[in-house]
Amino acid sequence: MTAYQIFAIRAVLGIVFAVVLLRFFFPGAGIVYIAGLGIFLVGMAYITEAWRRKRRAKEREPKSSS
């Protein structure tokens, strides 16, 4: 998958989950709140992916034998 496809999937899922969460917990929330939560969810997906990649790269470093 390309980076654009991954972004599109994350964006769609972010908006879907934002709508479901806000309609469940805050039924009167407007479109601005839904968009804000969607952007936050997509951003968190990228942040957690970066942390996971950093941790895996650190685990793969060769250990020093001192």
C-alpha positions in Angstrom: 0.0 0.0 0.0 1.2 3.5 -0.7 1.4 6.3 1.8 -1.6 8.0 0.2 -3.8 4.9 0.5 -2.9 4.5 4.2 -3.7 8.1 4.8 -7.0 7.8 3.1 -7.9 4.7 5.1 -6.9 6.4 8.4 -8.7 9.6 7.5 -12.0 7.8 6.7 -11.8 5.6 9.8 -10.9 8.7 11.9 -14.0 10.5 10.8 -16.2 7.4 11.2 -15.0 6.8 14.7 -15.2 10.5 15.6 -18.8 10.6 14.4 -19.7 7.4 16.4 -17.9 8.6 19.6 -19.3 12.1 19.6 -22.8 11.0 18.7 -22.7 8.4 21.5 -21.2 10.7 24.2 -22.2 14.2 23.0 -25.2 13.9 20.7 -25.4 17.7 20.2 -21.8 18.1 19.0 -21.4 19.9 15.8 -19.4 19.2 12.6 -16.4 21.3 13.9 -16.0 19.0 16.9 -16.3 15.9 14.7 -13.6 17.2 12.3 -11.4 18.2 15.3 -11.7 14.7 16.9 -11.1 13.1 13.5 -7.9 15.1 12.9 -6.8 14.3 16.5 -7.4 10.5 15.9 -5.5 10.5 12.6 -2.7 12.5 14.2 -2.4 10.0 17.1 -2.3 7.1 14.6 0.8 8.7 13.0 2.4 9.5 16.3 2.0 6.0 17.7 3.3 4.6 14.4 6.4 6.8 14.8 7.0 5.6 18.4 6.6 2.0 17.3 9.1 2.4 14.5 11.5 4.1 16.8 11.2 1.4 19.4 11.7 -1.4 16.9 14.7 0.3 15.4 16.2 0.6 18.9 15.6 -3.1 19.6 17.3 -4.0 16.3 20.5 -2.2 17.2 23.4 -4.5 17.8 24.3 -4.9 21.5 27.8 -3.9 22.6 29.7 -6.8 24.1 31.6 -4.9 26.7 
